[in-house]
Amino acid sequence: MTSDLTLTVLGTASPHPGPDRPSSGYLLRGGGAEVWVDAGFGTFAELRRHTDPARIDAVWISHLHADHSADLLAAVYGLAYGGLTPPAPIPVHAPADCARRLAGFFGRPDAGFLSGVLDFRPLGDGQAVRYGGLSLTSTAVVHDVEAYGLRAECAGRVLAYSGDSGPCAALTGLARDADLFLCEADIDEHRESERVHLTPEDAGDTARRAGVRELLVTHVGPTLTPEAATVRAASAFGGPTATAREGRTYTV
């Protein structure tokens, strides 16, 4: 494994998976570490295409909507019951209610029965962790539930990830001077005063104001096509813009 910071796209769909298009999920590699970022529907199987899930260093979950977290259940079945047992419990950085929700599926009062495979660690604003040469910093962003964006740094390179977010100063700060900004462009337009997702123009404008080097558009909802969303985001950004594609690896 190289020290380069890379992003492999496992899924981009919103709010549900489609044929050959799982929901949100990414494999982040850098500094000798591997981190599964978001675990939307179908992403555990895609993760297995690229690495051994038992050997990943951590899981990082932006928020607990199912299209970003539901495949933690598939991971439990693989790691605890399916012969993919990790050598040590895998840290899961996620909003505080994650463990309780997962335990509820099994009718358990808490997630203690998973302590041999998963180690749940609640996220917080400004929380920073490090795995090998890869550092991860979480920033609270505006959504309709507790939600975080991610800033990942390795060997002087920076990737910023919006998670699900409406337009906000925190997201712009998170993306400041990033080499690659992986950003949602979920909606065609805002409904009345609701600001819990980004339009393509919001994504592009955030990238422009943050001074990022390149914008990668993801999490495009059913009222748009990824191609159309990327064209609109590029117009607002004025810089290099691409569409996140399943199975593709991007070097930051």
Backbone as CSV, one residue per row, in Angstrom:
resi,resn,N_x,N_y,N_z,CA_x,CA_y,CA_z,C_x,C_y,C_z
1,MET,0.830,-1.192,0.000,0.000,0.000,0.000,0.871,1.251,0.000
2,THR,0.584,2.184,-0.903,1.391,3.391,-0.992,0.941,4.414,0.032
3,SER,1.743,5.486,0.145,1.378,6.561,1.069,0.485,7.592,0.400
4,ASP,0.218,7.454,-0.922,-0.643,8.406,-1.627,-2.037,8.423,-1.017
5,LEU,-2.662,9.594,-1.037,-4.040,9.729,-0.587,-4.947,9.442,-1.780
6,THR,-5.763,8.399,-1.674,-6.665,8.033,-2.765,-8.077,7.820,-2.252
7,LEU,-9.024,7.982,-3.162,-10.443,7.803,-2.873,-11.018,6.834,-3.889
8,THR,-11.575,5.716,-3.423,-12.263,4.775,-4.297,-13.758,4.889,-4.045
9,VAL,-14.511,5.116,-5.091,-15.954,5.318,-4.967,-16.659,3.965,-4.933
10,LEU,-17.378,3.701,-3.853,-18.152,2.472,-3.702,-19.597,2.678,-4.121
11,GLY,-20.136,3.879,-3.877,-21.514,4.170,-4.224,-21.806,5.649,-4.112
12,THR,-22.759,6.119,-4.915,-23.081,7.547,-4.951,-24.582,7.832,-4.921
13,ALA,-25.425,6.813,-4.957,-26.852,7.008,-5.187,-27.566,7.646,-3.991
14,SER,-28.607,8.414,-4.298,-29.461,9.034,-3.291,-30.898,9.044,-3.811
15,PRO,-31.867,8.686,-2.958,-31.769,8.218,-1.571,-31.785,6.697,-1.452
16,HIS,-31.752,5.992,-2.579,-31.786,4.535,-2.565,-30.852,4.027,-3.652
17,PRO,-30.414,2.775,-3.564,-29.497,2.263,-4.590,-30.231,1.952,-5.882
18,GLY,-29.478,1.923,-6.959,-29.997,1.503,-8.249,-29.130,0.398,-8.804
19,PRO,-29.490,-0.157,-9.957,-28.643,-1.181,-10.568,-27.234,-0.640,-10.812
20,ASP,-26.250,-1.346,-10.277,-24.843,-0.960,-10.424,-24.527,0.386,-9.792
21,ARG,-25.394,0.875,-8.910,-25.143,2.159,-8.255,-25.596,2.092,-6.791
22,PRO,-24.718,1.598,-5.901,-25.044,1.588,-4.474,-25.203,3.006,-3.933
23,SER,-25.676,3.099,-2.718,-25.779,4.389,-2.049,-24.394,4.846,-1.574
24,SER,-24.359,5.933,-0.819,-23.092,6.595,-0.499,-22.101,5.701,0.242
25,GLY,-20.881,5.651,-0.284,-19.810,4.931,0.378,-18.512,5.096,-0.374
26,TYR,-17.406,5.134,0.367,-16.090,5.402,-0.224,-15.027,4.651,0.575
27,LEU,-13.955,4.296,-0.112,-12.782,3.733,0.549,-11.665,4.761,0.442
28,LEU,-11.227,5.230,1.593,-10.169,6.232,1.664,-8.878,5.541,2.079
29,ARG,-7.815,5.762,1.294,-6.523,5.152,1.584,-5.449,6.229,1.636
30,GLY,-4.529,6.081,2.579,-3.416,7.009,2.658,-2.556,6.724,3.866
31,GLY,-1.241,6.932,3.734,-0.348,6.754,4.867,-0.365,5.367,5.455
32,GLY,-0.657,4.362,4.610,-0.703,2.993,5.101,-2.002,2.595,5.759
33,ALA,-3.020,3.476,5.725,-4.301,3.201,6.372,-5.418,3.083,5.346
34,GLU,-6.487,2.374,5.726,-7.693,2.243,4.919,-8.900,2.544,5.799
35,VAL,-9.762,3.437,5.349,-10.948,3.820,6.110,-12.175,3.750,5.197
36,TRP,-13.203,3.060,5.667,-14.492,3.001,4.965,-15.294,4.222,5.399
37,VAL,-15.554,5.108,4.451,-16.270,6.357,4.727,-17.705,6.239,4.201
38,ASP,-18.647,6.241,5.101,-20.074,6.056,4.845,-20.363,4.655,4.337
39,ALA,-21.484,4.121,4.808,-21.827,2.714,4.586,-23.253,2.592,4.083
40,GLY,-23.521,3.266,2.957,-24.857,3.203,2.378,-25.187,1.818,1.836
41,PHE,-26.473,1.649,1.487,-26.949,0.377,0.942,-26.030,-0.137,-0.167
42,GLY,-25.572,-1.379,-0.025,-24.802,-2.030,-1.083,-23.309,-1.794,-1.059
43,THR,-22.820,-0.968,-0.146,-21.401,-0.614,-0.201,-20.482,-1.642,0.440
44,PHE,-21.010,-2.481,1.324,-20.136,-3.492,1.934,-19.646,-4.477,0.872
45,ALA,-20.535,-4.898,-0.020,-20.122,-5.795,-1.100,-19.090,-5.126,-2.002
46,GLU,-19.289,-3.840,-2.276,-18.324,-3.118,-3.113,-16.985,-2.948,-2.392
47,LEU,-17.042,-2.737,-1.088,-15.809,-2.639,-0.310,-14.976,-3.898,-0.486
48,ARG,-15.640,-5.041,-0.537,-14.933,-6.317,-0.667,-14.256,-6.472,-2.024
49,ARG,-14.687,-5.724,-3.019,-14.003,-5.752,-4.312,-12.595,-5.170,-4.222
50,HIS,-12.396,-4.277,-3.256,-11.173,-3.484,-3.218,-10.262,-3.800,-2.040
51,THR,-10.805,-4.429,-0.998,-9.980,-4.724,0.166,-10.656,-5.792,1.009
52,ASP,-9.945,-6.300,1.979,-10.497,-7.230,2.968,-11.097,-6.393,4.092
53,PRO,-12.427,-6.403,4.264,-13.040,-5.561,5.312,-12.482,-5.818,6.698
54,ALA,-12.006,-7.019,6.960,-11.460,-7.330,8.272,-10.161,-6.588,8.544
55,ARG,-9.538,-6.026,7.507,-8.240,-5.373,7.659,-8.316,-3.849,7.613
56,ILE,-9.519,-3.298,7.451,-9.595,-1.840,7.427,-9.283,-1.279,8.817
57,ASP,-8.791,-0.051,8.826,-8.388,0.562,10.092,-9.546,1.193,10.844
58,ALA,-10.571,1.653,10.123,-11.690,2.322,10.773,-12.848,2.471,9.798
59,VAL,-14.011,2.767,10.374,-15.200,3.165,9.622,-15.566,4.562,10.094
60,TRP,-15.949,5.424,9.160,-16.368,6.790,9.511,-17.720,7.046,8.863
61,ILE,-18.726,7.410,9.681,-20.105,7.582,9.207,-20.527,9.034,9.397
62,SER,-20.907,9.695,8.306,-21.239,11.120,8.369,-22.516,11.398,9.141
63,HIS,-23.531,10.551,8.974,-24.796,10.716,9.688,-25.572,9.414,9.565
64,LEU,-26.691,9.311,10.283,-27.344,8.018,10.431,-28.515,7.786,9.493
65,HIS,-28.711,8.602,8.479,-29.682,8.244,7.454,-29.233,6.948,6.791
66,ALA,-30.213,6.102,6.445,-29.904,4.744,6.001,-29.048,4.704,4.746
67,ASP,-29.196,5.699,3.859,-28.410,5.653,2.629,-26.943,6.003,2.860
68,HIS,-26.583,6.245,4.124,-25.179,6.463,4.488,-24.697,5.486,5.561
69,SER,-25.609,4.698,6.132,-25.190,3.872,7.278,-25.751,2.454,7.292
70,ALA,-26.729,2.136,6.458,-27.440,0.856,6.577,-26.548,-0.359,6.377
71,ASP,-25.481,-0.245,5.580,-24.657,-1.430,5.342,-23.704,-1.748,6.484
72,LEU,-23.768,-0.986,7.573,-23.118,-1.450,8.794,-23.723,-2.782,9.224
73,LEU,-25.011,-2.971,8.922,-25.657,-4.240,9.238,-25.036,-5.381,8.437
74,ALA,-24.803,-5.157,7.152,-24.127,-6.175,6.347,-22.731,-6.449,6.891
75,ALA,-22.060,-5.385,7.347,-20.724,-5.554,7.914,-20.760,-6.422,9.163
76,VAL,-21.764,-6.229,10.008,-21.891,-7.055,11.213,-22.012,-8.527,10.830
77,TYR,-22.860,-8.816,9.859,-23.032,-10.215,9.460,-21.740,-10.791,8.882
78,GLY,-20.997,-9.969,8.148,-19.737,-10.457,7.600,-18.658,-10.624,8.644
79,LEU,-18.514,-9.625,9.503,-17.415,-9.625,10.473,-17.685,-10.535,11.667
80,ALA,-18.940,-10.570,12.119,-19.254,-11.346,13.326,-19.657,-12.785,13.023
81,TYR,-20.306,-12.997,11.868,-20.872,-14.328,11.601,-20.428,-14.932,10.269
82,GLY,-19.777,-14.161,9.420,-19.509,-14.627,8.067,-18.083,-14.988,7.767
83,GLY,-17.254,-15.161,8.798,-15.894,-15.599,8.572,-14.914,-14.505,8.209
84,LEU,-15.330,-13.234,8.317,-14.440,-12.114,8.023,-13.944,-11.448,9.306
85,THR,-13.746,-12.227,10.327,-13.417,-11.711,11.653,-12.142,-10.877,11.644
86,PRO,-12.208,-9.647,12.141,-11.012,-8.798,12.184,-10.075,-9.227,13.304
87,PRO,-8.783,-8.921,13.182,-7.835,-9.287,14.231,-8.062,-8.514,15.512
88,ALA,-8.706,-7.354,15.430,-9.065,-6.543,16.599,-10.325,-5.775,16.245
89,PRO,-11.103,-5.333,17.235,-12.324,-4.587,16.933,-12.024,-3.356,16.073
90,ILE,-12.840,-3.130,15.060,-12.649,-2.008,14.142,-13.336,-0.764,14.707
91,PRO,-12.607,0.342,14.884,-13.238,1.571,15.365,-14.295,2.063,14.368
92,VAL,-15.465,2.438,14.902,-16.534,3.009,14.093,-16.808,4.414,14.625
93,HIS,-16.382,5.421,13.873,-16.609,6.815,14.250,-17.935,7.247,13.628
94,ALA,-18.926,7.486,14.464,-20.279,7.751,13.976,-21.048,8.556,15.028
95,PRO,-22.143,9.210,14.631,-22.983,9.882,15.626,-23.380,8.932,16.749
96,ALA,-23.603,9.487,17.910,-23.680,8.714,19.149,-24.733,7.616,19.153
97,ASP,-25.823,7.763,18.410,-26.909,6.788,18.467,-26.674,5.572,17.580
98,CYS,-25.560,5.540,16.880,-25.319,4.479,15.904,-25.349,3.091,16.528
99,ALA,-24.629,2.910,17.619,-24.547,1.585,18.242,-25.912,1.102,18.710
100,ARG,-26.707,1.989,19.329,-28.030,1.597,19.821,-28.943,1.175,18.673
101,ARG,-28.898,1.911,17.581,-29.746,1.569,16.436,-29.381,0.213,15.854
102,LEU,-28.098,-0.041,15.756,-27.658,-1.322,15.213,-28.058,-2.460,16.146
103,ALA,-27.897,-2.255,17.441,-28.285,-3.271,18.415,-29.781,-3.552,18.346
104,GLY,-30.574,-2.511,18.088,-32.018,-2.679,18.020,-32.458,-3.638,16.938
105,PHE,-31.717,-3.710,15.838,-32.078,-4.641,14.780,-32.035,-6.076,15.290
106,PHE,-31.123,-6.349,16.210,-30.979,-7.689,16.766,-31.805,-7.886,18.037
107,GLY,-32.591,-6.881,18.396,-33.400,-6.979,19.611,-32.575,-6.950,20.881
108,ARG,-31.419,-6.315,20.830,-30.537,-6.232,21.994,-30.614,-4.826,22.596
109,PRO,-30.408,-4.702,23.897,-30.487,-3.387,24.534,-29.289,-2.495,24.240
110,ASP,-28.169,-3.099,23.889,-26.981,-2.313,23.562,-26.107,-3.142,22.623
111,ALA,-25.009,-2.543,22.178,-24.155,-3.192,21.189,-22.989,-3.945,21.806
112,GLY,-23.066,-4.243,23.096,-21.975,-4.959,23.746,-21.659,-6.291,23.113
113,PHE,-22.665,-6.939,22.520,-22.438,-8.247,21.913,-21.572,-8.154,20.659
114,LEU,-21.351,-6.922,20.166,-20.502,-6.719,18.997,-19.101,-6.233,19.355
115,SER,-18.787,-6.204,20.638,-17.529,-5.606,21.076,-16.304,-6.335,20.530
116,GLY,-16.460,-7.568,20.104,-15.329,-8.301,19.560,-14.975,-7.917,18.135
117,VAL,-15.920,-7.209,17.454,-15.665,-6.864,16.051,-15.744,-5.367,15.768
118,LEU,-16.561,-4.629,16.531,-16.722,-3.200,16.298,-16.550,-2.418,17.594
119,ASP,-15.874,-1.290,17.489,-15.618,-0.409,18.632,-16.222,0.959,18.305
120,PHE,-17.426,1.237,18.848,-18.150,2.455,18.510,-17.596,3.658,19.264
121,ARG,-17.307,4.729,18.502,-16.732,5.942,19.073,-17.520,7.150,18.565
122,PRO,-18.294,7.809,19.432,-19.159,8.914,18.995,-18.376,10.064,18.375
123,LEU,-18.890,10.581,17.278,-18.287,11.737,16.627,-18.631,13.018,17.369
124,GLY,-17.808,14.046,17.157,-18.063,15.380,17.679,-17.476,16.414,16.750
125,ASP,-17.949,17.627,16.857,-17.443,18.704,16.019,-15.980,18.979,16.342
126,GLY,-15.155,19.015,15.325,-13.735,19.271,15.519,-12.936,18.076,15.991
127,GLN,-13.544,16.930,16.058,-12.848,15.734,16.528,-11.826,15.269,15.498
128,ALA,-10.631,14.980,15.946,-9.558,14.547,15.057,-9.012,13.196,15.519
129,VAL,-8.775,12.310,14.547,-8.167,11.008,14.819,-7.109,10.759,13.754
130,ARG,-6.248,9.823,14.033,-5.163,9.527,13.083,-4.968,8.024,12.987
131,TYR,-4.825,7.553,11.756,-4.508,6.157,11.488,-3.314,6.136,10.542
132,GLY,-2.194,5.604,11.012,-0.973,5.650,10.227,-0.641,7.090,9.891
133,GLY,-0.418,7.356,8.611,-0.131,8.718,8.183,-1.358,9.480,7.718
134,LEU,-2.548,8.973,8.028,-3.806,9.580,7.583,-4.521,10.218,8.767
135,SER,-4.790,11.518,8.675,-5.528,12.202,9.738,-6.930,12.542,9.251
136,LEU,-7.906,12.404,10.148,-9.319,12.643,9.851,-9.867,13.641,10.855
137,THR,-10.500,14.704,10.354,-11.116,15.696,11.224,-12.566,15.876,10.826
138,SER,-13.459,15.793,11.811,-14.895,15.901,11.570,-15.392,17.302,11.884
139,THR,-16.294,17.809,11.051,-16.886,19.129,11.248,-18.402,19.022,11.163
140,ALA,-19.111,19.534,12.167,-20.571,19.531,12.141,-21.068,20.430,11.022
141,VAL,-22.014,19.922,10.223,-22.599,20.681,9.126,-24.114,20.707,9.294
142,VAL,-24.774,21.533,8.480,-26.218,21.716,8.583,-26.943,20.617,7.806
143,HIS,-27.795,19.880,8.510,-28.643,18.866,7.889,-29.882,18.736,8.777
144,ASP,-30.767,17.781,8.465,-31.957,17.636,9.307,-31.764,16.614,10.424
145,VAL,-30.565,16.070,10.534,-30.152,15.247,11.676,-28.709,15.632,11.999
146,GLU,-28.180,15.125,13.101,-26.770,15.334,13.420,-25.917,14.825,12.259
147,ALA,-25.064,15.681,11.726,-24.304,15.309,10.531,-22.943,15.987,10.536
148,TYR,-21.983,15.318,9.902,-20.603,15.796,9.880,-20.020,15.698,8.472
149,GLY,-19.184,16.658,8.142,-18.314,16.559,6.987,-16.946,16.095,7.453
150,LEU,-16.118,15.701,6.496,-14.817,15.112,6.821,-13.708,15.829,6.063
151,ARG,-12.613,16.086,6.758,-11.393,16.585,6.131,-10.295,15.571,6.403
152,ALA,-9.763,15.001,5.339,-8.722,13.976,5.451,-7.420,14.526,4.891
153,GLU,-6.319,14.313,5.619,-5.017,14.843,5.204,-3.964,13.753,5.293
154,CYS,-3.103,13.732,4.279,-2.017,12.760,4.242,-0.915,13.290,3.347
155,ALA,0.302,13.330,3.874,1.488,13.724,3.100,1.270,15.034,2.351
156,GLY,0.627,15.982,3.004,0.436,17.300,2.427,-0.737,17.433,1.478
157,ARG,-1.492,16.361,1.261,-2.664,16.401,0.393,-3.932,16.397,1.240
158,VAL,-4.975,17.064,0.735,-6.201,17.242,1.512,-7.423,16.858,0.682
159,LEU,-8.253,15.990,1.232,-9.562,15.677,0.686,-10.621,16.169,1.650
160,ALA,-11.623,16.865,1.140,-12.761,17.284,1.945,-14.008,16.582,1.427
161,TYR,-14.877,16.156,2.344,-16.107,15.438,1.987,-17.276,16.093,2.715
162,SER,-18.292,16.450,1.970,-19.430,17.181,2.535,-20.321,16.325,3.409
163,GLY,-20.343,14.968,3.201,-21.449,14.196,3.744,-22.724,14.778,3.156
164,ASP,-23.806,14.775,3.927,-25.029,15.468,3.526,-25.072,16.796,4.263
165,SER,-25.207,17.883,3.515,-25.148,19.210,4.128,-25.916,20.213,3.296
166,GLY,-26.524,21.152,3.981,-27.014,22.335,3.310,-25.898,23.357,3.221
167,PRO,-26.136,24.463,2.492,-25.118,25.513,2.414,-24.847,26.093,3.799
168,CYS,-23.588,26.163,4.206,-23.259,26.716,5.511,-21.785,27.082,5.567
169,ALA,-21.461,28.006,6.462,-20.078,28.453,6.609,-19.169,27.310,7.051
170,ALA,-19.707,26.376,7.845,-18.894,25.263,8.320,-18.398,24.402,7.165
171,LEU,-19.253,24.200,6.158,-18.851,23.396,5.014,-17.766,24.102,4.203
172,THR,-17.910,25.404,4.028,-16.886,26.163,3.309,-15.551,26.095,4.041
173,GLY,-15.585,26.231,5.360,-14.357,26.137,6.145,-13.730,24.761,6.065
174,LEU,-14.560,23.733,6.094,-14.079,22.360,5.987,-13.312,22.135,4.689
175,ALA,-13.822,22.726,3.602,-13.244,22.500,2.278,-12.104,23.452,1.943
176,ARG,-11.781,24.382,2.814,-10.807,25.431,2.513,-9.504,24.861,1.939
177,ASP,-9.161,25.275,0.712,-7.898,24.931,0.047,-7.684,23.431,-0.146
178,ALA,-8.772,22.657,-0.148,-8.639,21.211,-0.353,-8.178,20.908,-1.778
179,ASP,-7.410,19.850,-1.926,-6.991,19.407,-3.255,-8.151,18.760,-4.006
180,LEU,-9.003,18.043,-3.285,-10.184,17.423,-3.879,-11.354,17.605,-2.922
181,PHE,-12.457,18.124,-3.430,-13.669,18.334,-2.634,-14.750,17.414,-3.170
182,LEU,-15.056,16.362,-2.422,-16.115,15.416,-2.742,-17.406,15.963,-2.150
183,CYS,-18.316,16.396,-3.015,-19.446,17.174,-2.515,-20.770,16.702,-3.105
184,GLU,-21.762,16.591,-2.258,-23.100,16.245,-2.707,-23.702,17.365,-3.562
185,ALA,-24.578,16.967,-4.505,-25.396,17.909,-5.275,-26.752,17.240,-5.442
186,ASP,-27.437,17.091,-4.327,-28.577,16.181,-4.237,-29.833,16.694,-4.915
187,ILE,-30.064,18.000,-4.884,-31.385,18.509,-5.268,-31.305,19.513,-6.421
188,ASP,-32.394,19.576,-7.155,-32.478,20.504,-8.282,-32.664,21.938,-7.799
189,GLU,-33.479,22.102,-6.764,-33.712,23.421,-6.175,-34.195,23.264,-4.746
190,HIS,-34.035,24.323,-3.954,-34.480,24.290,-2.562,-35.993,24.468,-2.469
191,ARG,-36.589,23.799,-1.501,-38.021,23.946,-1.241,-38.221,24.977,-0.140
192,GLU,-38.865,26.081,-0.479,-39.153,27.155,0.467,-37.894,27.507,1.256
193,SER,-37.933,27.388,2.593,-36.778,27.797,3.405,-35.875,26.622,3.785
194,GLU,-36.172,25.435,3.250,-35.394,24.244,3.618,-33.992,24.308,3.020
195,ARG,-32.980,24.095,3.857,-31.593,24.137,3.412,-30.819,22.974,4.041
196,VAL,-31.205,21.745,3.673,-30.556,20.562,4.257,-29.763,19.760,3.242
197,HIS,-29.834,20.154,1.968,-29.024,19.560,0.910,-28.485,20.687,0.033
198,LEU,-27.649,20.315,-0.920,-27.053,21.277,-1.837,-27.587,21.092,-3.247
199,THR,-27.840,22.190,-3.922,-28.042,22.146,-5.362,-26.668,22.072,-6.027
200,PRO,-26.609,21.761,-7.315,-25.303,21.800,-7.987,-24.642,23.170,-7.888
201,GLU,-25.458,24.229,-7.969,-24.900,25.576,-7.850,-24.331,25.823,-6.463
202,ASP,-24.994,25.290,-5.424,-24.463,25.409,-4.065,-23.108,24.712,-3.949
203,ALA,-23.026,23.515,-4.524,-21.772,22.757,-4.466,-20.654,23.523,-5.155
204,GLY,-20.947,24.044,-6.351,-19.933,24.787,-7.083,-19.539,26.074,-6.395
205,ASP,-20.519,26.769,-5.841,-20.231,28.022,-5.150,-19.403,27.779,-3.895
206,THR,-19.709,26.710,-3.159,-18.918,26.367,-1.977,-17.477,26.061,-2.369
207,ALA,-17.307,25.306,-3.445,-15.954,24.987,-3.921,-15.198,26.247,-4.316
208,ARG,-15.882,27.167,-4.971,-15.229,28.415,-5.401,-14.809,29.245,-4.200
209,ARG,-15.711,29.418,-3.245,-15.409,30.244,-2.076,-14.344,29.604,-1.193
210,ALA,-14.299,28.277,-1.186,-13.299,27.580,-0.368,-11.938,27.520,-1.046
211,GLY,-11.875,27.836,-2.327,-10.598,27.803,-3.034,-10.059,26.413,-3.266
212,VAL,-10.951,25.430,-3.518,-10.489,24.064,-3.715,-9.849,23.919,-5.097
213,ARG,-9.034,22.891,-5.247,-8.354,22.670,-6.526,-9.246,21.943,-7.516
214,GLU,-10.014,20.948,-7.016,-10.871,20.165,-7.905,-12.137,19.755,-7.167
215,LEU,-13.255,19.758,-7.877,-14.558,19.394,-7.325,-15.000,18.063,-7.916
216,LEU,-15.448,17.137,-7.039,-15.959,15.844,-7.466,-17.402,15.731,-6.982
217,VAL,-18.346,15.697,-7.916,-19.773,15.744,-7.595,-20.306,14.352,-7.313
218,THR,-21.056,14.216,-6.218,-21.592,12.921,-5.811,-22.985,13.086,-5.216
219,HIS,-23.623,11.940,-4.854,-24.905,11.950,-4.132,-25.944,12.813,-4.849
220,VAL,-26.106,12.540,-6.139,-27.075,13.274,-6.951,-28.417,12.561,-6.869
221,GLY,-29.462,13.295,-6.503,-30.774,12.706,-6.280,-31.565,12.450,-7.554
222,PRO,-32.793,11.914,-7.409,-33.565,11.444,-8.563,-34.116,12.532,-9.462
223,THR,-34.077,13.792,-9.039,-34.579,14.864,-9.899,-33.513,15.395,-10.852
224,LEU,-32.308,14.840,-10.767,-31.191,15.269,-11.604,-30.473,14.043,-12.157
225,THR,-29.678,14.234,-13.174,-28.713,13.208,-13.574,-27.336,13.650,-13.086
226,PRO,-26.446,12.703,-12.782,-25.093,13.103,-12.363,-24.410,14.006,-13.385
227,GLU,-24.646,13.735,-14.671,-24.006,14.532,-15.711,-24.509,15.971,-15.695
228,ALA,-25.818,16.144,-15.592,-26.379,17.494,-15.567,-25.950,18.243,-14.314
229,ALA,-25.938,17.542,-13.171,-25.519,18.177,-11.920,-24.062,18.631,-12.003
230,THR,-23.219,17.833,-12.639,-21.809,18.178,-12.756,-21.611,19.406,-13.639
231,VAL,-22.348,19.491,-14.735,-22.254,20.659,-15.617,-22.662,21.925,-14.866
232,ARG,-23.741,21.853,-14.113,-24.205,23.022,-13.365,-23.221,23.404,-12.263
233,ALA,-22.695,22.411,-11.558,-21.720,22.699,-10.497,-20.458,23.313,-11.077
234,ALA,-20.012,22.816,-12.221,-18.804,23.336,-12.857,-18.973,24.792,-13.251
235,SER,-20.172,25.145,-13.725,-20.434,26.526,-14.116,-20.314,27.464,-12.928
236,ALA,-20.812,27.025,-11.757,-20.739,27.860,-10.557,-19.335,27.891,-9.967
237,PHE,-18.600,26.805,-10.117,-17.252,26.707,-9.551,-16.230,27.436,-10.412
238,GLY,-16.251,27.156,-11.693,-15.276,27.753,-12.596,-13.931,27.063,-12.587
239,GLY,-13.871,25.867,-12.009,-12.629,25.107,-11.953,-12.862,23.668,-12.365
240,PRO,-11.831,22.818,-12.293,-11.961,21.416,-12.701,-13.047,20.697,-11.895
241,THR,-13.979,20.073,-12.597,-15.128,19.418,-11.961,-15.392,18.092,-12.659
242,ALA,-15.644,17.044,-11.869,-15.907,15.720,-12.433,-17.041,15.055,-11.666
243,THR,-17.567,13.991,-12.249,-18.623,13.193,-11.629,-18.000,11.990,-10.936
244,ALA,-18.346,11.759,-9.672,-17.874,10.565,-8.971,-18.503,9.328,-9.597
245,ARG,-17.687,8.351,-9.959,-18.156,7.139,-10.625,-17.825,5.903,-9.794
246,GLU,-18.811,5.027,-9.645,-18.600,3.797,-8.894,-17.442,2.991,-9.475
247,GLY,-16.607,2.487,-8.588,-15.489,1.650,-8.975,-14.234,2.401,-9.363
248,ARG,-14.336,3.713,-9.478,-13.187,4.497,-9.911,-12.372,4.968,-8.699
249,THR,-11.056,4.992,-8.847,-10.169,5.484,-7.804,-9.548,6.795,-8.252
250,TYR,-9.603,7.792,-7.362,-9.080,9.121,-7.642,-7.890,9.379,-6.716
251,THR,-6.793,9.836,-7.271,-5.644,10.226,-6.477,-5.778,11.705,-6.124
252,VAL,-5.700,12.009,-4.843,-5.925,13.377,-4.374,-4.689,14.218,-4.653
